[in-house]
Amino acid sequence: MLTENAKIAALLNGCRNNDRNSQKELYYILRGFAMKICYRYTNHTEESEEIMNEAFVKLYKKLDQFDEFRQEDSLLSLKGWFKRILVNTCIDHYRKNRSSVNGHILSEESDKLPDHSENGLDVLSYKEIINAIKLLSPAYRTVFNLFVIEGLSHEEISKKLGISVGASKSNLSKARDNLRKLLLSKSHFNLYASPF
């Protein structure tokens, strides 16, 4: 843990000094993690990569605000901090594009993205659930991700997306109903025992 923390601290120091090699190495450490978060909010790898790269630019610019010594595990702390940047960047992207976004056909591109912190059960359930979530409309998908996965309240979602609290609740309810139907038609899960 100590050597890993020292490595992360050195990378962050290099990034703060605009060292391109440090930025590149940090990018490759966080890329899989970041891409999976961005892909939950979009339907295409190219769009996810665009959002992810925008979030990395924000990360490098705001790195002086991050304290890698706040927690014992520097990488875990960095991922938590970066996750907020990623989610906010996804929300900004949704706001900019929500009037022109239509539902897209799901691709298998997200399955190729590695995340070394997951186990076999995580991979199985992640793939099945993400495939169903990707079939939701952008509005339903965004509210579902923010409420269920990110843990935001309807009031917070309302402020972030510029919609009413009632619209947030309605979108979540419709998203859950649509997910139940999708998963019932495509899988053998007992959805009454699911968290949806």
N, C-alpha and C positions, 0 to 999 in steps of 0.2 A: 504494500500500500504506500509506504513511504517513497519508494523509488518511482512508483507511478505518479504520486502527487508531485514529486520533484520534476518529473518529465513534463507534466501538464503545466506546472508553474513556469518552467523554462520556455515552453511553447507560447504560453500567454504573454510572457515578457517579450519574446521575439515578435509576436503579433502587435503588441503595443508600440514596438519600435519599427513597425512596418517592414519586418523581415519577411520577404516573400516565401522563403523555405518554411518558416514557422507557420505562416498562414496556410500554405499548401498542406502541411502535415496535419494541422488542426482540422482543416477541411475534410481530409480523408478519414480522420478519426470520427467525425460527427456526421458525415454524409449520409450513411445508411439510416441513422436515427432521424435525421432531419427530413430525409426524403419520405419516410413512412408517415410522418406527421403531415407533411404537405400533401401527400397523395390521398389522404382521407378527405381533403376538401376539394379535390379536382378529379377529373376523369382521364387526364392525359399526362404521360411522363414529361413531355416538353413543358407543359404548363406548371407542373410540380417543380421541375428543375428551375424554371424562371423564378418562381416564388422562393424556392430554397436559396438560390443565389442572391436574391434581394435581401433575404434574411441574414445571409452570411455577411453581406456588406454592412448591414446594421450591427451585427455582432462585432465586427472589427472596429467600427466607429465608436461603439459604446463600451468597449472592453475595459476602459478605465473605471467604469461603474461597477464592475464585477470584482468581488472579493473571494479569491480562490481558497482563502484560509478560513472562511466562515464555517465550513463543515469539514469533517475528517476526510471524506472522499471528494477530492477536487473535481474529478471527472463527473461524478454523479451530480454534484452541485452545479457544475457548468451546464450539464444537460438540462437540469431543471430551469435554470436561468434562460438558456437558449430556447427552450420549449415555449416560453412566454413570447419571445420575439417571433418565433415561427408561427404560432397561433395568431398573434396580432397581425403579422404580415399576410396570412391567409385570409383573415377577416377584411383587411384593407383591400385585398385583391377581389374578394367576393363583392364588397361594396361598389368597387369600380366597375365590375362586370356583371352584376346581377341582372340588369335589364337586357343584356344581350346573350346571356348564357342559357342554353337549352340542354335537356338531358342528352347524354352521349352513351354510346354502346360501351360496355365495360370491356377493358382489355386485360390481358394477363401480365402486363408489364410490371406491375407492382410486386408480383411474386418473385421477381429476380433480384429484388433489393435486399441485401444482407443486413441483418441486425443480430450481432453475435450474442446479445444478452437474452435471447428468447430460448425457451425449451420446446420440445416436440409438441406438447399440448398447446402451447401458445401459438405455434405456427398453424396447426390445424384449425383451431377456432378463429384465429385472426383472419386467415384466408377466407373462410366461409362467411364470416360476419362482414368483412370488408367488401367482399363481392356483392353481398346484399345491400350494404350501405351505398355502394357506388351506383346502384340502380335507382336510388331516390332522386327526386328533383333537387337542384342546387339549394333551394331555400330549406327544404326538409332536412337534407344532408347536413347543412351548416348548423342549423339549430340542434339537431340530434348530436353532432360531434361536440358542440360547445356545452350542451347540458349533460349528456351521459358520459362522454369521454373526458372532457376538460373540467367538468364539475362546476360550471358557472350557473348562477341563478337566472331565473327568467328576467329579473330586473337588469342584471348585468348584460344579458344577451340583448335585451331591448335597447340599451344604451349603445352597445357596440355595433349593432346592425341597423340602428335607426328605425326600429319597428316597435309596435306597441307590445306590452307584456302579454296581452291577449293573443296577439298574432304569434308570439313566441310559444305560448302554451298550445295553441292550436296546431302550429307546425310540428311541435314535438309529438303531440297526440297522433297526428296523421302519419308522421314518420314511423312511430312505433307500430301502428296498425299496418302500414305498408310493409314493414320489415317482417312482421308476423306472417303475413300472407306470402311474401317472397320466400321466407325460410320454410314455411309449411309446404309450399309447392316444390321446393328444390332440395329439401333435406329430410332427414329422419329424426330431427331434434324434437323433443317434447317442449314446445315453446312456452307452455304454461309454467314450466320450472325455470325459464330463462329470465335474465335481468331486464329484458325489454318490457 
